[in-house]
């Protein structure tokens, strides 16, 4: 189930990023009303924060990987105290 959660997280990140890119294109075209632009901007800020959090989580997962002397990878549990 843990793999299922991370797959969903990656899919959610990609979906959010796609939506954010569309919002940027819409805003750059300059065809939205002021109200639509504000709504799009607010949504974009929310999506940006979600993407940043997903990237921080992914970074923490990568940092958990430790290479053994024989070249194999070993994972260790992440503890928030270690992320300084």
Buried (B, 14 or more C-beta within 10 A) or exposed (E): EEEEEEEEBEEEBEEBBEBBEEBEEBBEEEEBEEEEBEEBEEEBEEBBEBBEEBEEBBEBEEEBEEEEEEEEEEEEEEEEEEEE
